[in-house]
Amino acid sequence: MLAFVIDVPLARLIFFGAASAFALFTTLMGQDLDLVIKGGHVIDPKNGLNGVMDVGIAAGKIARVAPDIPVASAKRVVNAKGLYVVPGLIDMHVHVFYGTDPDAAYSNGPNAVLPDGFTFRSGVTTVVDTGSPGWRNFPQFKRQVIDPSRTRVLALLNIVGSGMRGDPYEQDLADMDAKLTAARVKENPGVLVGVKVAHYSGPEWDPVDRAVEAGNLAEVPVMIDFGGHQPELSLESLLLEHLRPGDIFTHMYAAVRGRIPIADGQGTVRAYVRKARERGIIFDVGHGGGSFFWGQAVPATKQGFLPDTISTDLHRTSMNAGMKDMLNVISKLLNLGMSLDQAIAASTWRPAQCIKRLDLGHLSPGSPADVAVLRLREGEFGFIDAAGKLLPGRLKLESELTLRDGAVVWDLNGIAADQWRQN
């Protein structure tokens, strides 16, 4: 057994075995960090950080965030001057249960997408699949998507047992079982982080009420993709009577047939919508291919009704239409007047709180080293809504570097790479 006696602050005498002695020797020689992201503007809403700082990473964890970490303390240094350094983004509304069944829609079907292909390149390190699997096919989803993905994949379980397979499956009230849904959620704590209702077009409140029952049994939130029936079910009743504080109303800027929008015909945000926010209902963007309209988003944001959480509703249609990716959606909100601080909070710490994963969405020492390094560009850009209408903007975010558990998983311009030199 090898021992060292060291005189350091707060510890006059410490004995180390061989492995610990090597770790200490590495620290004293200035190599305690695997990587330092240096000189970037850190925004970490949970910890109230907003300024130029360095971020040190070791063993896949955030080691420290400080104004000036010595470059000699790290094996690798990334120059982030002029860039923003934020927690890895959390996209809390995606569909990633990809598969080959042509009749399965978003639940092992062709409408969902492979997560790793569309996350890291936009600074996203965690996604929440919202209702693609149900309690019946969640084991397949876990084997097929969660386990092999480098992206951290969580999920809200559909109240429909077979998930988001399309009609007639999603209209089957007999397959909406609160107890079996809750049981599956409780079997997978921290991975199944809620319950989802989507695409039901009947006049009944049963899907919502059964999802809330499952949420109560499993102590998780419920997300609602509401509407589709004519005449429309009452949005006021949904928000003030059926949902609980902490439940999530997605597609907040939608204006679609069968659903009452949050702003009325004059563009005024309805009083009961504001009351719902006061009672704790979470309003989520959920952009998607057909759920974000300038006619709702522009007047609502002008009246200060900004999203609590920003998400994409990623699937094979939305990614090739107006949505594109997480940073494009955030950029839309920036151009509508949301501050960068607010947008980062709505894409990191706030969704982590909503899904009760408080280990995520921040840069606290000891937390997973999920980090996005972003560039905020100024120029002339165009943004498209679900109706195909263009709104010009001056601000656009892009991802320079993404780390997942301290590993580089996206590096747009090689800022974390070694320089090639010809021999």
C-alpha positions as CSV (number, residue, x, y, z in Angstrom):
1,M,0.0,0.0,0.0
2,L,1.4,3.3,-1.1
3,A,0.9,6.3,1.2
4,F,1.4,10.1,0.8
5,V,1.4,12.8,3.5
6,I,0.2,16.1,2.1
7,D,-0.3,19.5,3.6
8,V,-3.3,21.1,1.9
9,P,-6.0,23.5,3.1
10,L,-8.7,21.8,5.2
11,A,-6.7,18.5,5.4
12,R,-3.3,18.3,7.2
13,L,-2.9,14.6,7.0
14,I,-4.4,12.4,4.4
15,F,-3.4,8.8,3.5
16,F,-4.1,7.5,0.0
17,G,-3.9,4.1,-1.5
18,A,-2.2,3.6,-4.9
19,A,-5.2,4.6,-7.0
20,S,-6.1,7.6,-4.9
21,A,-2.5,8.7,-4.7
22,F,-2.3,8.7,-8.5
23,A,-5.5,10.8,-8.7
24,L,-4.0,13.2,-6.2
25,F,-0.7,13.4,-8.0
26,T,-2.6,14.2,-11.3
27,T,-4.5,16.9,-9.5
28,L,-1.3,18.5,-8.0
29,M,0.4,18.3,-11.4
30,G,-2.5,20.3,-12.9
31,Q,-4.4,17.6,-14.8
32,D,-7.4,17.1,-12.5
33,L,-9.9,18.1,-15.3
34,D,-10.6,16.3,-18.5
35,L,-11.8,19.4,-20.2
36,V,-12.3,23.1,-19.6
37,I,-14.7,25.2,-21.6
38,K,-13.0,28.6,-21.3
39,G,-14.2,32.1,-21.7
40,G,-17.8,31.5,-22.7
41,H,-20.9,33.3,-21.4
42,V,-22.4,30.8,-19.0
43,I,-26.2,30.9,-18.5
44,D,-27.3,28.4,-15.8
45,P,-30.8,29.5,-14.6
46,K,-30.9,27.0,-11.7
47,N,-27.8,28.4,-10.1
48,G,-28.3,32.0,-11.1
49,L,-25.2,32.2,-13.3
50,N,-25.2,34.6,-16.2
51,G,-21.7,35.9,-17.2
52,V,-18.3,35.0,-18.6
53,M,-17.0,32.0,-16.8
54,D,-15.1,28.7,-17.3
55,V,-16.7,25.3,-17.0
56,G,-14.5,22.4,-15.8
57,I,-15.4,18.8,-16.5
58,A,-14.0,15.6,-15.0
59,A,-15.1,11.9,-15.2
60,G,-18.3,12.9,-17.1
61,K,-19.4,15.3,-14.4
62,I,-19.4,19.1,-13.9
63,A,-16.4,19.7,-11.6
64,R,-16.6,23.4,-11.2
65,V,-17.8,26.6,-12.8
66,A,-15.5,29.6,-12.0
67,P,-14.3,32.9,-13.5
68,D,-10.8,31.7,-14.4
69,I,-9.9,28.0,-14.2
70,P,-6.2,27.6,-15.1
71,V,-5.6,26.0,-18.5
72,A,-2.9,23.9,-16.9
73,S,-5.5,22.1,-14.9
74,A,-7.1,20.4,-17.9
75,K,-6.1,17.8,-20.4
76,R,-8.1,19.7,-23.1
77,V,-9.2,23.3,-23.4
78,V,-12.1,24.6,-25.6
79,N,-12.0,28.3,-26.4
80,A,-15.7,29.5,-26.1
81,K,-15.0,33.2,-26.3
82,G,-18.0,34.9,-27.9
83,L,-20.2,31.8,-27.4
84,Y,-22.9,30.9,-24.8
85,V,-22.3,27.9,-22.6
86,V,-25.6,26.4,-21.2
87,P,-26.8,23.1,-19.8
88,G,-27.6,20.5,-22.4
89,L,-31.1,21.3,-23.7
90,I,-34.1,19.2,-22.7
91,D,-36.7,18.8,-25.5
92,M,-39.7,17.6,-23.6
93,H,-42.0,16.8,-26.6
94,V,-40.6,14.5,-29.3
95,H,-41.6,11.2,-31.1
96,V,-38.7,8.8,-31.3
97,F,-40.3,5.4,-31.2
98,Y,-39.0,4.7,-34.8
99,G,-39.7,1.4,-36.5
100,T,-40.7,-0.4,-39.6
101,D,-44.4,-1.2,-39.2
102,P,-46.1,0.9,-41.9
103,D,-49.4,0.9,-39.9
104,A,-47.9,1.9,-36.6
105,A,-47.6,5.7,-37.1
106,Y,-45.5,7.0,-34.2
107,S,-45.4,3.8,-32.2
108,N,-42.8,1.6,-33.9
109,G,-43.7,3.2,-37.2
110,P,-42.3,5.5,-39.9
111,N,-43.4,8.8,-38.5
112,A,-41.0,8.8,-35.6
113,V,-37.3,9.5,-35.9
114,L,-34.0,8.1,-34.5
115,P,-33.1,10.4,-31.6
116,D,-29.3,10.7,-32.0
117,G,-29.7,12.0,-35.6
118,F,-31.6,15.1,-34.5
119,T,-30.6,16.0,-30.9
120,F,-26.9,16.7,-30.4
121,R,-26.6,18.9,-33.5
122,S,-29.1,21.3,-31.9
123,G,-27.6,21.2,-28.4
124,V,-30.2,18.7,-27.1
125,T,-28.9,16.0,-24.7
126,T,-32.2,14.8,-23.2
127,V,-35.6,14.2,-25.0
128,V,-39.0,13.2,-23.6
129,D,-41.0,11.0,-26.0
130,T,-44.6,12.1,-25.4
131,G,-46.9,9.3,-25.8
132,S,-45.5,7.2,-28.6
133,P,-45.5,4.0,-26.5
134,G,-48.2,2.9,-24.2
135,W,-48.0,0.4,-21.3
136,R,-48.3,-2.6,-23.8
137,N,-45.3,-1.7,-26.0
138,F,-43.1,0.2,-23.6
139,P,-40.7,-2.7,-23.2
140,Q,-40.1,-2.8,-26.9
141,F,-39.5,1.0,-26.9
142,K,-37.0,0.6,-24.2
143,R,-35.1,-2.1,-26.0
144,Q,-35.3,-0.5,-29.4
145,V,-34.8,3.2,-28.5
146,I,-33.9,4.0,-25.0
147,D,-31.1,1.4,-24.4
148,P,-29.1,1.9,-27.6
149,S,-29.4,5.7,-27.8
150,R,-26.6,8.1,-26.7
151,T,-29.2,10.7,-26.2
152,R,-30.9,10.4,-22.8
153,V,-34.4,9.3,-23.8
154,L,-37.2,9.6,-21.3
155,A,-41.0,9.2,-21.9
156,L,-44.5,10.1,-21.1
157,L,-46.6,6.9,-21.4
158,N,-49.7,7.2,-23.5
159,I,-53.0,6.5,-21.8
160,V,-53.7,4.3,-24.8
161,G,-52.2,0.9,-24.1
162,S,-50.8,0.5,-27.6
163,G,-49.5,4.1,-27.8
164,M,-49.7,6.5,-30.7
165,R,-50.5,3.9,-33.5
166,G,-53.0,6.1,-35.2
167,D,-56.7,5.4,-35.7
168,P,-58.7,3.4,-34.7
169,Y,-56.3,2.5,-31.9
170,E,-56.1,6.0,-30.4
171,Q,-59.9,6.2,-30.3
172,D,-60.3,3.0,-28.3
173,L,-61.6,4.0,-24.8
174,A,-61.4,0.3,-23.8
175,D,-57.6,0.4,-24.1
176,M,-57.2,3.4,-21.8
177,D,-56.4,1.9,-18.5
178,A,-55.3,4.2,-15.7
179,K,-54.1,1.4,-13.3
180,L,-52.0,-0.5,-15.9
181,T,-50.5,2.8,-17.1
182,A,-49.6,3.8,-13.6
183,A,-48.2,0.4,-12.8
184,R,-45.8,0.6,-15.9
185,V,-44.7,4.1,-14.9
186,K,-43.9,3.0,-11.3
187,E,-41.9,0.1,-12.7
188,N,-39.6,2.6,-14.5
189,P,-39.1,5.6,-12.2
190,G,-37.1,8.5,-13.7
191,V,-37.5,7.0,-17.2
192,L,-41.2,7.2,-17.5
193,V,-41.8,10.7,-16.2
194,G,-45.5,11.3,-17.0
195,V,-48.6,10.3,-18.9
196,K,-49.9,11.6,-22.2
197,V,-53.2,12.2,-23.9
198,A,-53.2,12.8,-27.6
199,H,-55.4,12.7,-30.8
200,Y,-58.7,11.7,-29.2
201,S,-61.6,13.1,-31.2
202,G,-64.6,12.0,-29.2
203,P,-66.8,14.2,-27.0
204,E,-65.9,12.3,-23.8
205,W,-63.6,13.5,-21.0
206,D,-62.6,9.9,-20.3
207,P,-59.1,10.0,-21.8
208,V,-58.1,13.1,-19.8
209,D,-59.7,11.9,-16.6
210,R,-58.1,8.5,-16.9
211,A,-54.7,10.0,-17.6
212,V,-55.0,12.2,-14.5
213,E,-56.0,9.2,-12.5
214,A,-52.9,7.4,-13.7
215,G,-50.9,10.6,-12.9
216,N,-52.3,10.6,-9.4
217,L,-51.5,6.9,-8.9
218,A,-47.9,7.2,-10.1
219,E,-47.3,10.8,-8.8
220,V,-46.3,12.1,-12.2
221,P,-47.6,15.0,-14.4
222,V,-49.9,14.6,-17.4
223,M,-49.4,16.3,-20.8
224,I,-52.5,17.1,-22.9
225,D,-52.6,17.4,-26.7
226,F,-56.1,18.6,-26.6
227,G,-59.0,18.7,-29.1
228,G,-60.2,17.4,-32.4
229,H,-63.9,17.3,-31.7
230,Q,-66.7,19.4,-33.2
231,P,-68.1,21.3,-31.3
232,E,-64.9,21.9,-29.4
233,L,-64.7,20.7,-25.8
234,S,-64.3,23.5,-23.3
235,L,-60.7,24.6,-23.0
236,E,-61.7,26.4,-19.8
237,S,-63.0,23.2,-18.2
238,L,-59.8,21.4,-19.2
239,L,-57.5,23.9,-17.7
240,L,-59.5,24.8,-14.6
241,E,-61.4,21.6,-13.7
242,H,-59.8,18.5,-15.2
243,L,-56.1,19.2,-15.0
244,R,-54.0,19.6,-11.8
245,P,-51.2,22.1,-11.0
246,G,-48.1,20.8,-12.7
247,D,-49.9,19.2,-15.6
248,I,-48.8,20.3,-19.1
249,F,-50.8,21.9,-21.9
250,T,-48.8,21.4,-25.1
251,H,-49.3,23.0,-28.5
252,M,-49.9,26.3,-26.8
253,Y,-49.7,28.4,-29.9
254,A,-51.9,26.1,-32.1
255,A,-55.0,27.2,-34.0
256,V,-56.5,24.0,-35.4
257,R,-60.0,22.8,-36.1
258,G,-61.6,21.1,-33.1
259,R,-59.7,23.0,-30.4
260,I,-60.2,26.5,-28.9
261,P,-57.0,28.5,-29.1
262,I,-55.5,30.4,-26.2
263,A,-56.1,33.8,-27.8
264,D,-59.5,34.8,-29.0
265,G,-60.5,36.2,-32.4
266,Q,-59.2,39.6,-31.5
267,G,-55.8,38.2,-30.4
268,T,-56.4,38.6,-26.7
269,V,-55.2,35.8,-24.4
270,R,-58.3,34.5,-22.7
271,A,-58.7,35.4,-19.0
272,Y,-59.1,31.7,-18.0
273,V,-55.9,30.8,-19.7
274,R,-54.0,33.3,-17.5
275,K,-55.9,32.0,-14.5
276,A,-54.8,28.4,-15.4
277,R,-51.2,29.5,-15.4
278,E,-51.7,31.1,-12.0
279,R,-53.0,27.8,-10.7
280,G,-49.9,26.0,-11.9
281,I,-50.8,24.6,-15.4
282,I,-47.6,24.5,-17.5
283,F,-47.8,25.9,-21.1
284,D,-45.5,24.1,-23.5
285,V,-44.7,25.1,-27.1
286,G,-44.8,21.7,-28.8
287,H,-44.3,23.3,-32.2
288,G,-44.8,20.2,-34.4
289,G,-45.8,20.3,-38.1
290,G,-49.2,21.9,-37.4
291,S,-49.3,23.5,-34.0
292,F,-47.4,26.8,-34.1
293,F,-49.1,29.8,-35.8
294,W,-47.9,33.4,-35.9
295,G,-51.6,34.4,-35.4
296,Q,-51.4,33.0,-31.9
297,A,-47.7,33.3,-31.0
298,V,-47.3,37.0,-32.0
299,P,-50.2,38.5,-30.0
300,A,-49.7,36.1,-27.1
301,T,-46.0,37.0,-26.7
302,K,-46.8,40.7,-27.1
303,Q,-49.1,40.4,-24.1
304,G,-46.4,38.7,-22.1
305,F,-47.8,35.2,-22.4
306,L,-44.5,33.3,-23.0
307,P,-44.0,29.6,-22.8
308,D,-43.1,27.9,-19.6
309,T,-41.2,25.2,-21.6
310,I,-40.0,25.2,-25.2
311,S,-40.2,21.9,-27.2
312,T,-40.3,20.8,-30.8
313,D,-42.8,17.9,-31.2
314,L,-40.0,16.4,-33.3
315,H,-41.1,13.9,-36.0
316,R,-40.4,13.2,-39.7
317,T,-42.8,15.8,-40.9
318,S,-42.1,18.7,-38.5
319,M,-38.3,18.5,-38.9
320,N,-38.6,19.2,-42.6
321,A,-41.2,22.0,-42.2
322,G,-41.4,25.1,-40.2
323,M,-40.1,23.5,-36.9
324,K,-36.8,22.2,-38.2
325,D,-35.0,21.7,-34.8
326,M,-34.9,22.9,-31.2
327,L,-32.7,25.9,-31.8
328,N,-34.9,27.1,-34.6
329,V,-37.9,27.0,-32.3
330,I,-35.9,28.8,-29.6
331,S,-34.8,31.4,-32.2
332,K,-38.5,32.1,-33.1
333,L,-39.2,32.9,-29.4
334,L,-36.1,35.2,-29.3
335,N,-37.4,37.1,-32.3
336,L,-40.8,37.4,-30.6
337,G,-39.2,39.1,-27.6
338,M,-38.3,36.3,-25.2
339,S,-34.9,37.0,-23.6
340,L,-32.1,34.5,-24.1
341,D,-32.1,33.9,-20.3
342,Q,-35.8,33.1,-20.4
343,A,-35.4,30.8,-23.4
344,I,-32.6,28.9,-21.9
345,A,-34.5,28.4,-18.6
346,A,-37.5,27.2,-20.6
347,S,-35.3,24.7,-22.4
348,T,-33.2,23.4,-19.4
349,W,-34.1,23.8,-15.8
350,R,-37.8,24.5,-16.2
351,P,-38.5,21.2,-18.1
352,A,-36.3,19.3,-15.7
353,Q,-38.5,20.6,-12.9
354,C,-41.7,19.7,-14.8
355,I,-40.7,16.1,-15.2
356,K,-39.1,15.9,-11.7
357,R,-35.6,15.1,-13.0
358,L,-33.8,17.7,-10.8
359,D,-30.5,16.1,-11.6
360,L,-30.8,17.6,-15.1
361,G,-30.9,21.0,-16.7
362,H,-28.1,22.7,-14.8
363,L,-24.3,23.0,-14.4
364,S,-24.0,22.2,-10.7
365,P,-20.8,20.5,-9.6
366,G,-21.4,16.7,-9.6
367,S,-24.2,16.9,-12.1
368,P,-23.9,15.1,-15.5
369,A,-21.7,17.1,-17.9
370,D,-24.4,17.7,-20.5
371,V,-23.4,21.0,-22.0
372,A,-24.4,23.0,-25.1
373,V,-22.1,25.6,-26.5
374,L,-24.2,28.0,-28.7
375,R,-23.5,30.8,-31.1
376,L,-26.1,33.6,-31.3
377,R,-26.0,35.0,-34.8
378,E,-27.3,38.4,-35.9
379,G,-28.4,38.9,-39.5
380,E,-31.4,38.4,-41.8
381,F,-33.2,35.2,-41.2
382,G,-36.6,33.7,-42.0
383,F,-38.9,31.7,-39.8
384,I,-42.0,29.7,-41.0
385,D,-45.0,28.8,-39.0
386,A,-47.4,25.8,-39.5
387,A,-49.4,27.6,-42.1
388,G,-46.2,28.1,-44.2
389,K,-46.2,31.9,-43.4
390,L,-42.8,33.7,-43.2
391,L,-41.8,36.0,-40.4
392,P,-38.4,37.7,-40.7
393,G,-36.0,37.7,-37.7
394,R,-32.7,39.1,-36.7
395,L,-31.5,36.5,-34.3
396,K,-30.6,32.8,-34.8
397,L,-29.0,30.2,-32.5
398,E,-26.8,27.4,-33.7
399,S,-24.9,24.7,-31.9
400,E,-21.1,24.8,-32.0
401,L,-20.5,22.0,-29.5
402,T,-22.5,19.5,-27.5
403,L,-21.3,17.3,-24.6
404,R,-23.1,14.3,-23.3
405,D,-21.7,13.1,-19.9
406,G,-18.5,15.0,-20.7
407,A,-18.0,13.3,-24.1
408,V,-18.0,15.4,-27.3
409,V,-21.0,14.3,-29.4
410,W,-21.3,17.3,-31.8
411,D,-18.5,19.7,-32.8
412,L,-19.6,21.9,-35.7
413,N,-16.3,23.6,-36.4
414,G,-13.9,21.4,-34.5
415,I,-13.4,23.7,-31.5
416,A,-12.7,20.7,-29.3
417,A,-10.6,18.8,-31.8
418,D,-6.8,18.6,-32.1
419,Q,-5.3,20.5,-35.0
420,W,-4.1,18.3,-37.9
421,R,-0.5,18.9,-38.9
422,Q,1.2,17.5,-41.9
423,N,4.3,15.4,-41.0
